[in-house]
Amino acid sequence: MIRSELIQKIADDNPHLYQRDVERIVNTIFDEITTAMSGGNRVELRGFGAFSVKKRDARVGRNPRTGETVHVEEKHVPFFKTGKLLRDRLNGNS
C-alpha cells in the first residue's frame, strides 16, 4: 500500500472527513515520525512497532565489479522492529 492508497482507504472508511483533511493528517503523522527520527529519537506505536535509527560505523568495502577497496562513510539508517500484536497477527495468532 502506498501513501495515496492509505489516504483513500481512511477517507472511504470515514465519510464525515474531507479527503484533504485525511491527507493533512496522514502527512502530519509521517512528518512527525520523520522529525523525531531525524533528531535521533525512537518512535513507538504500541501494537504496531517501533521506528529507530541505527548507526553504521565507517568501514572499508569492496567494489563488487572491480574488486577495488573503497571507504564507506559512517551513516545512520532507519530501523523498524515489529510489535508483538502485529507479529502475532501476521502469523495467524489473532
PDB file with one MODEL, atoms N, CA, C and O in Angstrom:
MODEL        1
ATOM      1  N   MET A   1       0.847  -1.177   0.000  1.00  0.00           N
ATOM      2  CA  MET A   1       0.000   0.000   0.000  1.00  0.00           C
ATOM      3  C   MET A   1       0.891   1.237   0.000  1.00  0.00           C
ATOM      4  O   MET A   1       1.864   1.315   0.750  1.00  0.00           O
ATOM      5  N   ILE A   2       0.551   2.193  -0.841  1.00  0.00           N
ATOM      6  CA  ILE A   2       1.300   3.437  -0.891  1.00  0.00           C
ATOM      7  C   ILE A   2       0.506   4.530  -0.178  1.00  0.00           C
ATOM      8  O   ILE A   2      -0.665   4.347   0.153  1.00  0.00           O
ATOM      9  N   ARG A   3       1.162   5.668   0.052  1.00  0.00           N
ATOM     10  CA  ARG A   3       0.563   6.756   0.837  1.00  0.00           C
ATOM     11  C   ARG A   3      -0.810   7.162   0.297  1.00  0.00           C
ATOM     12  O   ARG A   3      -1.750   7.329   1.073  1.00  0.00           O
ATOM     13  N   SER A   4      -0.937   7.322  -1.024  1.00  0.00           N
ATOM     14  CA  SER A   4      -2.220   7.755  -1.594  1.00  0.00           C
ATOM     15  C   SER A   4      -3.320   6.714  -1.371  1.00  0.00           C
ATOM     16  O   SER A   4      -4.480   7.072  -1.163  1.00  0.00           O
ATOM     17  N   GLU A   5      -2.961   5.430  -1.413  1.00  0.00           N
ATOM     18  CA  GLU A   5      -3.945   4.373  -1.148  1.00  0.00           C
ATOM     19  C   GLU A   5      -4.368   4.391   0.319  1.00  0.00           C
ATOM     20  O   GLU A   5      -5.538   4.165   0.630  1.00  0.00           O
ATOM     21  N   LEU A   6      -3.425   4.660   1.220  1.00  0.00           N
ATOM     22  CA  LEU A   6      -3.750   4.769   2.641  1.00  0.00           C
ATOM     23  C   LEU A   6      -4.710   5.927   2.885  1.00  0.00           C
ATOM     24  O   LEU A   6      -5.693   5.787   3.613  1.00  0.00           O
ATOM     25  N   ILE A   7      -4.420   7.066   2.275  1.00  0.00           N
ATOM     26  CA  ILE A   7      -5.287   8.236   2.419  1.00  0.00           C
ATOM     27  C   ILE A   7      -6.680   7.931   1.896  1.00  0.00           C
ATOM     28  O   ILE A   7      -7.674   8.277   2.535  1.00  0.00           O
ATOM     29  N   GLN A   8      -6.760   7.284   0.736  1.00  0.00           N
ATOM     30  CA  GLN A   8      -8.063   6.954   0.149  1.00  0.00           C
ATOM     31  C   GLN A   8      -8.839   5.985   1.037  1.00  0.00           C
ATOM     32  O   GLN A   8     -10.044   6.152   1.221  1.00  0.00           O
ATOM     33  N   LYS A   9      -8.164   4.975   1.589  1.00  0.00           N
ATOM     34  CA  LYS A   9      -8.811   3.985   2.453  1.00  0.00           C
ATOM     35  C   LYS A   9      -9.384   4.648   3.703  1.00  0.00           C
ATOM     36  O   LYS A   9     -10.518   4.370   4.095  1.00  0.00           O
ATOM     37  N   ILE A  10      -8.595   5.525   4.325  1.00  0.00           N
ATOM     38  CA  ILE A  10      -9.071   6.219   5.529  1.00  0.00           C
ATOM     39  C   ILE A  10     -10.243   7.133   5.185  1.00  0.00           C
ATOM     40  O   ILE A  10     -11.221   7.192   5.929  1.00  0.00           O
ATOM     41  N   ALA A  11     -10.150   7.848   4.058  1.00  0.00           N
ATOM     42  CA  ALA A  11     -11.246   8.726   3.635  1.00  0.00           C
ATOM     43  C   ALA A  11     -12.517   7.928   3.347  1.00  0.00           C
ATOM     44  O   ALA A  11     -13.615   8.361   3.695  1.00  0.00           O
ATOM     45  N   ASP A  12     -12.369   6.762   2.712  1.00  0.00           N
ATOM     46  CA  ASP A  12     -13.531   5.921   2.413  1.00  0.00           C
ATOM     47  C   ASP A  12     -14.172   5.378   3.693  1.00  0.00           C
ATOM     48  O   ASP A  12     -15.396   5.285   3.786  1.00  0.00           O
ATOM     49  N   ASP A  13     -13.341   5.021   4.676  1.00  0.00           N
ATOM     50  CA  ASP A  13     -13.853   4.478   5.936  1.00  0.00           C
ATOM     51  C   ASP A  13     -14.433   5.548   6.851  1.00  0.00           C
ATOM     52  O   ASP A  13     -15.148   5.228   7.801  1.00  0.00           O
ATOM     53  N   ASN A  14     -14.135   6.815   6.576  1.00  0.00           N
ATOM     54  CA  ASN A  14     -14.605   7.925   7.408  1.00  0.00           C
ATOM     55  C   ASN A  14     -15.223   8.998   6.524  1.00  0.00           C
ATOM     56  O   ASN A  14     -14.610  10.038   6.283  1.00  0.00           O
ATOM     57  N   PRO A  15     -16.448   8.744   6.036  1.00  0.00           N
ATOM     58  CA  PRO A  15     -17.062   9.680   5.081  1.00  0.00           C
ATOM     59  C   PRO A  15     -17.333  11.069   5.671  1.00  0.00           C
ATOM     60  O   PRO A  15     -17.562  12.019   4.922  1.00  0.00           O
ATOM     61  N   HIS A  16     -17.311  11.199   6.995  1.00  0.00           N
ATOM     62  CA  HIS A  16     -17.531  12.505   7.612  1.00  0.00           C
ATOM     63  C   HIS A  16     -16.293  13.400   7.525  1.00  0.00           C
ATOM     64  O   HIS A  16     -16.364  14.583   7.860  1.00  0.00           O
ATOM     65  N   LEU A  17     -15.153  12.844   7.077  1.00  0.00           N
ATOM     66  CA  LEU A  17     -13.918  13.629   6.925  1.00  0.00           C
ATOM     67  C   LEU A  17     -13.678  13.942   5.455  1.00  0.00           C
ATOM     68  O   LEU A  17     -13.903  13.097   4.589  1.00  0.00           O
ATOM     69  N   TYR A  18     -13.225  15.151   5.178  1.00  0.00           N
ATOM     70  CA  TYR A  18     -12.849  15.509   3.819  1.00  0.00           C
ATOM     71  C   TYR A  18     -11.522  14.838   3.480  1.00  0.00           C
ATOM     72  O   TYR A  18     -10.668  14.653   4.347  1.00  0.00           O
ATOM     73  N   GLN A  19     -11.361  14.479   2.211  1.00  0.00           N
ATOM     74  CA  GLN A  19     -10.125  13.819   1.795  1.00  0.00           C
ATOM     75  C   GLN A  19      -8.908  14.704   2.045  1.00  0.00           C
ATOM     76  O   GLN A  19      -7.849  14.204   2.424  1.00  0.00           O
ATOM     77  N   ARG A  20      -9.048  15.998   1.839  1.00  0.00           N
ATOM     78  CA  ARG A  20      -7.904  16.901   2.064  1.00  0.00           C
ATOM     79  C   ARG A  20      -7.502  16.920   3.540  1.00  0.00           C
ATOM     80  O   ARG A  20      -6.324  17.084   3.860  1.00  0.00           O
ATOM     81  N   ASP A  21      -8.485  16.752   4.448  1.00  0.00           N
ATOM     82  CA  ASP A  21      -8.166  16.696   5.873  1.00  0.00           C
ATOM     83  C   ASP A  21      -7.456  15.394   6.226  1.00  0.00           C
ATOM     84  O   ASP A  21      -6.511  15.387   7.014  1.00  0.00           O
ATOM     85  N   VAL A  22      -7.918  14.294   5.635  1.00  0.00           N
ATOM     86  CA  VAL A  22      -7.270  12.996   5.859  1.00  0.00           C
ATOM     87  C   VAL A  22      -5.834  13.058   5.347  1.00  0.00           C
ATOM     88  O   VAL A  22      -4.915  12.564   6.001  1.00  0.00           O
ATOM     89  N   GLU A  23      -5.644  13.665   4.182  1.00  0.00           N
ATOM     90  CA  GLU A  23      -4.301  13.797   3.614  1.00  0.00           C
ATOM     91  C   GLU A  23      -3.398  14.613   4.539  1.00  0.00           C
ATOM     92  O   GLU A  23      -2.234  14.268   4.743  1.00  0.00           O
ATOM     93  N   ARG A  24      -3.938  15.688   5.092  1.00  0.00           N
ATOM     94  CA  ARG A  24      -3.171  16.527   6.013  1.00  0.00           C
ATOM     95  C   ARG A  24      -2.807  15.748   7.284  1.00  0.00           C
ATOM     96  O   ARG A  24      -1.694  15.887   7.793  1.00  0.00           O
ATOM     97  N   ILE A  25      -3.728  14.937   7.796  1.00  0.00           N
ATOM     98  CA  ILE A  25      -3.484  14.129   8.998  1.00  0.00           C
ATOM     99  C   ILE A  25      -2.379  13.099   8.739  1.00  0.00           C
ATOM    100  O   ILE A  25      -1.435  12.978   9.520  1.00  0.00           O
ATOM    101  N   VAL A  26      -2.508  12.363   7.637  1.00  0.00           N
ATOM    102  CA  VAL A  26      -1.515  11.335   7.302  1.00  0.00           C
ATOM    103  C   VAL A  26      -0.143  11.968   7.096  1.00  0.00           C
ATOM    104  O   VAL A  26       0.856  11.448   7.592  1.00  0.00           O
ATOM    105  N   ASN A  27      -0.085  13.074   6.378  1.00  0.00           N
ATOM    106  CA  ASN A  27       1.192  13.754   6.142  1.00  0.00           C
ATOM    107  C   ASN A  27       1.798  14.265   7.449  1.00  0.00           C
ATOM    108  O   ASN A  27       3.014  14.205   7.631  1.00  0.00           O
ATOM    109  N   THR A  28       0.971  14.761   8.350  1.00  0.00           N
ATOM    110  CA  THR A  28       1.456  15.235   9.645  1.00  0.00           C
ATOM    111  C   THR A  28       2.045  14.092  10.452  1.00  0.00           C
ATOM    112  O   THR A  28       3.093  14.253  11.077  1.00  0.00           O
ATOM    113  N   ILE A  29       1.388  12.942  10.450  1.00  0.00           N
ATOM    114  CA  ILE A  29       1.901  11.778  11.181  1.00  0.00           C
ATOM    115  C   ILE A  29       3.265  11.374  10.640  1.00  0.00           C
ATOM    116  O   ILE A  29       4.207  11.176  11.408  1.00  0.00           O
ATOM    117  N   PHE A  30       3.376  11.250   9.317  1.00  0.00           N
ATOM    118  CA  PHE A  30       4.661  10.873   8.714  1.00  0.00           C
ATOM    119  C   PHE A  30       5.736  11.928   8.980  1.00  0.00           C
ATOM    120  O   PHE A  30       6.889  11.590   9.250  1.00  0.00           O
ATOM    121  N   ASP A  31       5.356  13.200   8.904  1.00  0.00           N
ATOM    122  CA  ASP A  31       6.318  14.278   9.167  1.00  0.00           C
ATOM    123  C   ASP A  31       6.824  14.225  10.606  1.00  0.00           C
ATOM    124  O   ASP A  31       8.013  14.424  10.852  1.00  0.00           O
ATOM    125  N   GLU A  32       5.934  13.958  11.551  1.00  0.00           N
ATOM    126  CA  GLU A  32       6.336  13.889  12.957  1.00  0.00           C
ATOM    127  C   GLU A  32       7.256  12.694  13.220  1.00  0.00           C
ATOM    128  O   GLU A  32       8.223  12.804  13.973  1.00  0.00           O
ATOM    129  N   ILE A  33       6.953  11.569  12.604  1.00  0.00           N
ATOM    130  CA  ILE A  33       7.830  10.390  12.745  1.00  0.00           C
ATOM    131  C   ILE A  33       9.207  10.711  12.160  1.00  0.00           C
ATOM    132  O   ILE A  33      10.231  10.407  12.772  1.00  0.00           O
ATOM    133  N   THR A  34       9.228  11.323  10.979  1.00  0.00           N
ATOM    134  CA  THR A  34      10.491  11.670  10.327  1.00  0.00           C
ATOM    135  C   THR A  34      11.283  12.669  11.164  1.00  0.00           C
ATOM    136  O   THR A  34      12.494  12.521  11.325  1.00  0.00           O
ATOM    137  N   THR A  35      10.606  13.686  11.698  1.00  0.00           N
ATOM    138  CA  THR A  35      11.276  14.695  12.517  1.00  0.00           C
ATOM    139  C   THR A  35      11.870  14.069  13.771  1.00  0.00           C
ATOM    140  O   THR A  35      13.005  14.365  14.142  1.00  0.00           O
ATOM    141  N   ALA A  36      11.107  13.212  14.414  1.00  0.00           N
ATOM    142  CA  ALA A  36      11.600  12.558  15.629  1.00  0.00           C
ATOM    143  C   ALA A  36      12.818  11.692  15.324  1.00  0.00           C
ATOM    144  O   ALA A  36      13.805  11.723  16.059  1.00  0.00           O
ATOM    145  N   MET A  37      12.751  10.925  14.251  1.00  0.00           N
ATOM    146  CA  MET A  37      13.874  10.058  13.895  1.00  0.00           C
ATOM    147  C   MET A  37      15.087  10.877  13.465  1.00  0.00           C
ATOM    148  O   MET A  37      16.222  10.489  13.744  1.00  0.00           O
ATOM    149  N   SER A  38      14.865  12.004  12.791  1.00  0.00           N
ATOM    150  CA  SER A  38      15.976  12.875  12.392  1.00  0.00           C
ATOM    151  C   SER A  38      16.713  13.398  13.611  1.00  0.00           C
ATOM    152  O   SER A  38      17.917  13.647  13.559  1.00  0.00           O
ATOM    153  N   GLY A  39      15.982  13.563  14.714  1.00  0.00           N
ATOM    154  CA  GLY A  39      16.584  14.016  15.958  1.00  0.00           C
ATOM    155  C   GLY A  39      17.193  12.883  16.759  1.00  0.00           C
ATOM    156  O   GLY A  39      17.672  13.098  17.872  1.00  0.00           O
ATOM    157  N   GLY A  40      17.179  11.681  16.207  1.00  0.00           N
ATOM    158  CA  GLY A  40      17.764  10.530  16.895  1.00  0.00           C
ATOM    159  C   GLY A  40      16.824   9.869  17.885  1.00  0.00           C
ATOM    160  O   GLY A  40      17.251   9.013  18.661  1.00  0.00           O
ATOM    161  N   ASN A  41      15.558  10.245  17.875  1.00  0.00           N
ATOM    162  CA  ASN A  41      14.581   9.678  18.809  1.00  0.00           C
ATOM    163  C   ASN A  41      13.925   8.419  18.247  1.00  0.00           C
ATOM    164  O   ASN A  41      13.917   8.176  17.040  1.00  0.00           O
ATOM    165  N   ARG A  42      13.385   7.644  19.155  1.00  0.00           N
ATOM    166  CA  ARG A  42      12.676   6.411  18.806  1.00  0.00           C
ATOM    167  C   ARG A  42      11.184   6.723  18.790  1.00  0.00           C
ATOM    168  O   ARG A  42      10.702   7.482  19.631  1.00  0.00           O
ATOM    169  N   VAL A  43      10.450   6.145  17.841  1.00  0.00           N
ATOM    170  CA  VAL A  43       9.006   6.346  17.749  1.00  0.00           C
ATOM    171  C   VAL A  43       8.335   4.998  17.911  1.00  0.00           C
ATOM    172  O   VAL A  43       8.557   4.087  17.113  1.00  0.00           O
ATOM    173  N   GLU A  44       7.513   4.869  18.945  1.00  0.00           N
ATOM    174  CA  GLU A  44       6.847   3.594  19.209  1.00  0.00           C
ATOM    175  C   GLU A  44       5.348   3.739  19.024  1.00  0.00           C
ATOM    176  O   GLU A  44       4.723   4.634  19.591  1.00  0.00           O
ATOM    177  N   LEU A  45       4.781   2.849  18.224  1.00  0.00           N
ATOM    178  CA  LEU A  45       3.334   2.777  18.023  1.00  0.00           C
ATOM    179  C   LEU A  45       2.896   1.439  18.614  1.00  0.00           C
ATOM    180  O   LEU A  45       3.059   0.391  17.990  1.00  0.00           O
ATOM    181  N   ARG A  46       2.347   1.486  19.804  1.00  0.00           N
ATOM    182  CA  ARG A  46       2.009   0.261  20.544  1.00  0.00           C
ATOM    183  C   ARG A  46       1.199  -0.707  19.694  1.00  0.00           C
ATOM    184  O   ARG A  46       0.226  -0.325  19.045  1.00  0.00           O
ATOM    185  N   GLY A  47       1.615  -1.950  19.711  1.00  0.00           N
ATOM    186  CA  GLY A  47       0.934  -2.991  18.963  1.00  0.00           C
ATOM    187  C   GLY A  47       1.378  -3.084  17.512  1.00  0.00           C
ATOM    188  O   GLY A  47       1.196  -4.121  16.874  1.00  0.00           O
ATOM    189  N   PHE A  48       1.958  -2.014  16.985  1.00  0.00           N
ATOM    190  CA  PHE A  48       2.399  -1.997  15.592  1.00  0.00           C
ATOM    191  C   PHE A  48       3.898  -2.205  15.495  1.00  0.00           C
ATOM    192  O   PHE A  48       4.365  -3.120  14.817  1.00  0.00           O
ATOM    193  N   GLY A  49       4.651  -1.348  16.179  1.00  0.00           N
ATOM    194  CA  GLY A  49       6.100  -1.492  16.145  1.00  0.00           C
ATOM    195  C   GLY A  49       6.802  -0.220  16.546  1.00  0.00           C
ATOM    196  O   GLY A  49       6.175   0.759  16.951  1.00  0.00           O
ATOM    197  N   ALA A  50       8.119  -0.249  16.426  1.00  0.00           N
ATOM    198  CA  ALA A  50       8.935   0.894  16.819  1.00  0.00           C
ATOM    199  C   ALA A  50       9.929   1.237  15.713  1.00  0.00           C
ATOM    200  O   ALA A  50      10.595   0.364  15.156  1.00  0.00           O
ATOM    201  N   PHE A  51      10.011   2.520  15.414  1.00  0.00           N
ATOM    202  CA  PHE A  51      10.980   3.035  14.463  1.00  0.00           C
ATOM    203  C   PHE A  51      12.145   3.611  15.252  1.00  0.00           C
ATOM    204  O   PHE A  51      11.941   4.329  16.231  1.00  0.00           O
ATOM    205  N   SER A  52      13.346   3.307  14.836  1.00  0.00           N
ATOM    206  CA  SER A  52      14.516   3.876  15.489  1.00  0.00           C
ATOM    207  C   SER A  52      15.595   4.100  14.439  1.00  0.00           C
ATOM    208  O   SER A  52      15.436   3.744  13.271  1.00  0.00           O
ATOM    209  N   VAL A  53      16.695   4.698  14.882  1.00  0.00           N
ATOM    210  CA  VAL A  53      17.808   4.980  13.991  1.00  0.00           C
ATOM    211  C   VAL A  53      19.013   4.193  14.488  1.00  0.00           C
ATOM    212  O   VAL A  53      19.358   4.254  15.668  1.00  0.00           O
ATOM    213  N   LYS A  54      19.642   3.464  13.595  1.00  0.00           N
ATOM    214  CA  LYS A  54      20.850   2.709  13.943  1.00  0.00           C
ATOM    215  C   LYS A  54      22.043   3.356  13.250  1.00  0.00           C
ATOM    216  O   LYS A  54      21.956   3.826  12.116  1.00  0.00           O
ATOM    217  N   LYS A  55      23.146   3.361  13.965  1.00  0.00           N
ATOM    218  CA  LYS A  55      24.374   3.935  13.412  1.00  0.00           C
ATOM    219  C   LYS A  55      25.214   2.826  12.809  1.00  0.00           C
ATOM    220  O   LYS A  55      25.481   1.811  13.453  1.00  0.00           O
ATOM    221  N   ARG A  56      25.626   3.026  11.575  1.00  0.00           N
ATOM    222  CA  ARG A  56      26.548   2.091  10.918  1.00  0.00           C
ATOM    223  C   ARG A  56      27.918   2.764  10.889  1.00  0.00           C
ATOM    224  O   ARG A  56      28.071   3.852  10.335  1.00  0.00           O
ATOM    225  N   ASP A  57      28.899   2.117  11.482  1.00  0.00           N
ATOM    226  CA  ASP A  57      30.245   2.675  11.527  1.00  0.00           C
ATOM    227  C   ASP A  57      30.880   2.713  10.141  1.00  0.00           C
ATOM    228  O   ASP A  57      30.495   1.970   9.238  1.00  0.00           O
ATOM    229  N   ALA A  58      31.865   3.598   9.999  1.00  0.00           N
ATOM    230  CA  ALA A  58      32.632   3.665   8.757  1.00  0.00           C
ATOM    231  C   ALA A  58      33.374   2.334   8.596  1.00  0.00           C
ATOM    232  O   ALA A  58      33.744   1.691   9.579  1.00  0.00           O
ATOM    233  N   ARG A  59      33.579   1.941   7.354  1.00  0.00           N
ATOM    234  CA  ARG A  59      34.248   0.666   7.110  1.00  0.00           C
ATOM    235  C   ARG A  59      34.910   0.700   5.749  1.00  0.00           C
ATOM    236  O   ARG A  59      34.722   1.622   4.955  1.00  0.00           O
ATOM    237  N   VAL A  60      35.689  -0.335   5.510  1.00  0.00           N
ATOM    238  CA  VAL A  60      36.304  -0.480   4.187  1.00  0.00           C
ATOM    239  C   VAL A  60      35.482  -1.525   3.440  1.00  0.00           C
ATOM    240  O   VAL A  60      35.358  -2.669   3.878  1.00  0.00           O
ATOM    241  N   GLY A  61      34.924  -1.112   2.304  1.00  0.00           N
ATOM    242  CA  GLY A  61      34.125  -2.019   1.493  1.00  0.00           C
ATOM    243  C   GLY A  61      34.869  -2.394   0.239  1.00  0.00           C
ATOM    244  O   GLY A  61      36.024  -2.017   0.045  1.00  0.00           O
ATOM    245  N   ARG A  62      34.201  -3.135  -0.604  1.00  0.00           N
ATOM    246  CA  ARG A  62      34.829  -3.573  -1.843  1.00  0.00           C
ATOM    247  C   ARG A  62      33.841  -3.375  -2.989  1.00  0.00           C
ATOM    248  O   ARG A  62      32.665  -3.724  -2.882  1.00  0.00           O
ATOM    249  N   ASN A  63      34.339  -2.813  -4.076  1.00  0.00           N
ATOM    250  CA  ASN A  63      33.536  -2.650  -5.281  1.00  0.00           C
ATOM    251  C   ASN A  63      33.366  -4.038  -5.894  1.00  0.00           C
ATOM    252  O   ASN A  63      34.358  -4.656  -6.280  1.00  0.00           O
ATOM    253  N   PRO A  64      32.126  -4.548  -5.995  1.00  0.00           N
ATOM    254  CA  PRO A  64      31.930  -5.916  -6.496  1.00  0.00           C
ATOM    255  C   PRO A  64      32.346  -6.101  -7.958  1.00  0.00           C
ATOM    256  O   PRO A  64      32.690  -7.208  -8.373  1.00  0.00           O
ATOM    257  N   ARG A  65      32.316  -5.034  -8.722  1.00  0.00           N
ATOM    258  CA  ARG A  65      32.661  -5.149 -10.133  1.00  0.00           C
ATOM    259  C   ARG A  65      34.176  -5.209 -10.350  1.00  0.00           C
ATOM    260  O   ARG A  65      34.671  -6.036 -11.116  1.00  0.00           O
ATOM    261  N   THR A  66      34.910  -4.312  -9.658  1.00  0.00           N
ATOM    262  CA  THR A  66      36.349  -4.224  -9.901  1.00  0.00           C
ATOM    263  C   THR A  66      37.187  -4.887  -8.820  1.00  0.00           C
ATOM    264  O   THR A  66      38.363  -5.181  -9.035  1.00  0.00           O
ATOM    265  N   GLY A  67      36.589  -5.123  -7.660  1.00  0.00           N
ATOM    266  CA  GLY A  67      37.340  -5.697  -6.551  1.00  0.00           C
ATOM    267  C   GLY A  67      38.148  -4.654  -5.798  1.00  0.00           C
ATOM    268  O   GLY A  67      38.845  -4.978  -4.837  1.00  0.00           O
ATOM    269  N   GLU A  68      38.058  -3.405  -6.231  1.00  0.00           N
ATOM    270  CA  GLU A  68      38.798  -2.314  -5.605  1.00  0.00           C
ATOM    271  C   GLU A  68      38.219  -2.004  -4.222  1.00  0.00           C
ATOM    272  O   GLU A  68      37.001  -2.025  -4.043  1.00  0.00           O
ATOM    273  N   THR A  69      39.078  -1.718  -3.249  1.00  0.00           N
ATOM    274  CA  THR A  69      38.593  -1.360  -1.916  1.00  0.00           C
ATOM    275  C   THR A  69      38.163   0.104  -1.925  1.00  0.00           C
ATOM    276  O   THR A  69      38.802   0.960  -2.537  1.00  0.00           O
ATOM    277  N   VAL A  70      37.064   0.360  -1.229  1.00  0.00           N
ATOM    278  CA  VAL A  70      36.541   1.721  -1.131  1.00  0.00           C
ATOM    279  C   VAL A  70      36.199   2.015   0.322  1.00  0.00           C
ATOM    280  O   VAL A  70      35.819   1.120   1.078  1.00  0.00           O
ATOM    281  N   HIS A  71      36.339   3.279   0.701  1.00  0.00           N
ATOM    282  CA  HIS A  71      35.993   3.690   2.057  1.00  0.00           C
ATOM    283  C   HIS A  71      34.505   4.019   2.100  1.00  0.00           C
ATOM    284  O   HIS A  71      34.029   4.827   1.302  1.00  0.00           O
ATOM    285  N   VAL A  72      33.771   3.408   3.015  1.00  0.00           N
ATOM    286  CA  VAL A  72      32.346   3.672   3.176  1.00  0.00           C
ATOM    287  C   VAL A  72      32.194   4.514   4.438  1.00  0.00           C
ATOM    288  O   VAL A  72      32.604   4.096   5.521  1.00  0.00           O
ATOM    289  N   GLU A  73      31.606   5.695   4.297  1.00  0.00           N
ATOM    290  CA  GLU A  73      31.439   6.625   5.412  1.00  0.00           C
ATOM    291  C   GLU A  73      30.476   6.072   6.464  1.00  0.00           C
ATOM    292  O   GLU A  73      29.656   5.198   6.184  1.00  0.00           O
ATOM    293  N   GLU A  74      30.600   6.605   7.675  1.00  0.00           N
ATOM    294  CA  GLU A  74      29.636   6.297   8.734  1.00  0.00           C
ATOM    295  C   GLU A  74      28.277   6.819   8.289  1.00  0.00           C
ATOM    296  O   GLU A  74      28.192   7.861   7.638  1.00  0.00           O
ATOM    297  N   LYS A  75      27.214   6.099   8.638  1.00  0.00           N
ATOM    298  CA  LYS A  75      25.885   6.581   8.278  1.00  0.00           C
ATOM    299  C   LYS A  75      24.858   6.105   9.285  1.00  0.00           C
ATOM    300  O   LYS A  75      25.100   5.177  10.058  1.00  0.00           O
ATOM    301  N   HIS A  76      23.716   6.755   9.259  1.00  0.00           N
ATOM    302  CA  HIS A  76      22.594   6.396  10.120  1.00  0.00           C
ATOM    303  C   HIS A  76      21.480   5.856   9.232  1.00  0.00           C
ATOM    304  O   HIS A  76      21.156   6.451   8.205  1.00  0.00           O
ATOM    305  N   VAL A  77      20.902   4.738   9.624  1.00  0.00           N
ATOM    306  CA  VAL A  77      19.861   4.108   8.811  1.00  0.00           C
ATOM    307  C   VAL A  77      18.608   3.889   9.652  1.00  0.00           C
ATOM    308  O   VAL A  77      18.709   3.616  10.848  1.00  0.00           O
ATOM    309  N   PRO A  78      17.424   4.006   9.039  1.00  0.00           N
ATOM    310  CA  PRO A  78      16.188   3.744   9.773  1.00  0.00           C
ATOM    311  C   PRO A  78      16.040   2.249  10.047  1.00  0.00           C
ATOM    312  O   PRO A  78      16.461   1.411   9.249  1.00  0.00           O
ATOM    313  N   PHE A  79      15.437   1.936  11.185  1.00  0.00           N
ATOM    314  CA  PHE A  79      15.231   0.540  11.583  1.00  0.00           C
ATOM    315  C   PHE A  79      13.823   0.416  12.124  1.00  0.00           C
ATOM    316  O   PHE A  79      13.359   1.293  12.852  1.00  0.00           O
ATOM    317  N   PHE A  80      13.135  -0.665  11.775  1.00  0.00           N
ATOM    318  CA  PHE A  80      11.773  -0.908  12.265  1.00  0.00           C
ATOM    319  C   PHE A  80      11.718  -2.268  12.922  1.00  0.00           C
ATOM    320  O   PHE A  80      12.133  -3.269  12.337  1.00  0.00           O
ATOM    321  N   LYS A  81      11.206  -2.304  14.136  1.00  0.00           N
ATOM    322  CA  LYS A  81      11.009  -3.565  14.841  1.00  0.00           C
ATOM    323  C   LYS A  81       9.516  -3.736  15.067  1.00  0.00           C
ATOM    324  O   LYS A  81       8.873  -2.874  15.666  1.00  0.00           O
ATOM    325  N   THR A  82       8.964  -4.845  14.589  1.00  0.00           N
ATOM    326  CA  THR A  82       7.525  -5.066  14.720  1.00  0.00           C
ATOM    327  C   THR A  82       7.134  -5.284  16.171  1.00  0.00           C
ATOM    328  O   THR A  82       7.906  -5.812  16.972  1.00  0.00           O
ATOM    329  N   GLY A  83       5.917  -4.866  16.490  1.00  0.00           N
ATOM    330  CA  GLY A  83       5.363  -5.089  17.814  1.00  0.00           C
ATOM    331  C   GLY A  83       4.783  -6.493  17.899  1.00  0.00           C
ATOM    332  O   GLY A  83       4.541  -7.142  16.882  1.00  0.00           O
ATOM    333  N   LYS A  84       4.566  -6.947  19.122  1.00  0.00           N
ATOM    334  CA  LYS A  84       4.064  -8.299  19.342  1.00  0.00           C
ATOM    335  C   LYS A  84       2.702  -8.519  18.681  1.00  0.00           C
ATOM    336  O   LYS A  84       2.475  -9.563  18.068  1.00  0.00           O
ATOM    337  N   LEU A  85       1.808  -7.560  18.799  1.00  0.00           N
ATOM    338  CA  LEU A  85       0.466  -7.689  18.226  1.00  0.00           C
ATOM    339  C   LEU A  85       0.532  -7.861  16.706  1.00  0.00           C
ATOM    340  O   LEU A  85      -0.161  -8.714  16.152  1.00  0.00           O
ATOM    341  N   LEU A  86       1.348  -7.070  16.038  1.00  0.00           N
ATOM    342  CA  LEU A  86       1.498  -7.187  14.584  1.00  0.00           C
ATOM    343  C   LEU A  86       2.129  -8.520  14.213  1.00  0.00           C
ATOM    344  O   LEU A  86       1.679  -9.184  13.280  1.00  0.00           O
ATOM    345  N   ARG A  87       3.165  -8.911  14.937  1.00  0.00           N
ATOM    346  CA  ARG A  87       3.833 -10.203  14.666  1.00  0.00           C
ATOM    347  C   ARG A  87       2.845 -11.358  14.814  1.00  0.00           C
ATOM    348  O   ARG A  87       2.793 -12.250  13.968  1.00  0.00           O
ATOM    349  N   ASP A  88       2.058 -11.335  15.898  1.00  0.00           N
ATOM    350  CA  ASP A  88       1.068 -12.403  16.131  1.00  0.00           C
ATOM    351  C   ASP A  88       0.029 -12.426  15.012  1.00  0.00           C
ATOM    352  O   ASP A  88      -0.359 -13.496  14.542  1.00  0.00           O
ATOM    353  N   ARG A  89      -0.414 -11.254  14.592  1.00  0.00           N
ATOM    354  CA  ARG A  89      -1.438 -11.196  13.550  1.00  0.00           C
ATOM    355  C   ARG A  89      -0.905 -11.710  12.204  1.00  0.00           C
ATOM    356  O   ARG A  89      -1.620 -12.380  11.459  1.00  0.00           O
ATOM    357  N   LEU A  90       0.356 -11.387  11.909  1.00  0.00           N
ATOM    358  CA  LEU A  90       0.954 -11.867  10.670  1.00  0.00           C
ATOM    359  C   LEU A  90       1.124 -13.390  10.675  1.00  0.00           C
ATOM    360  O   LEU A  90       1.091 -14.033   9.625  1.00  0.00           O
ATOM    361  N   ASN A  91       1.303 -13.945  11.851  1.00  0.00           N
ATOM    362  CA  ASN A  91       1.497 -15.391  11.976  1.00  0.00           C
ATOM    363  C   ASN A  91       0.206 -16.141  12.286  1.00  0.00           C
ATOM    364  O   ASN A  91       0.231 -17.317  12.648  1.00  0.00           O
ATOM    365  N   GLY A  92      -0.926 -15.445  12.138  1.00  0.00           N
ATOM    366  CA  GLY A  92      -2.228 -16.099  12.307  1.00  0.00           C
ATOM    367  C   GLY A  92      -2.632 -16.371  13.745  1.00  0.00           C
ATOM    368  O   GLY A  92      -3.492 -17.217  13.990  1.00  0.00           O
ATOM    369  N   ASN A  93      -2.032 -15.674  14.701  1.00  0.00           N
ATOM    370  CA  ASN A  93      -2.375 -15.867  16.115  1.00  0.00           C
ATOM    371  C   ASN A  93      -3.236 -14.725  16.629  1.00  0.00           C
ATOM    372  O   ASN A  93      -2.960 -14.175  17.695  1.00  0.00           O
ATOM    373  N   SER A  94      -4.287 -14.356  15.878  1.00  0.00           N
ATOM    374  CA  SER A  94      -5.083 -13.213  16.281  1.00  0.00           C
ATOM    375  C   SER A  94      -5.791 -13.498  17.529  1.00  0.00           C
ATOM    376  O   SER A  94      -6.521 -12.644  18.032  1.00  0.00           O
TER     377      SER A  94
ENDMDL
END
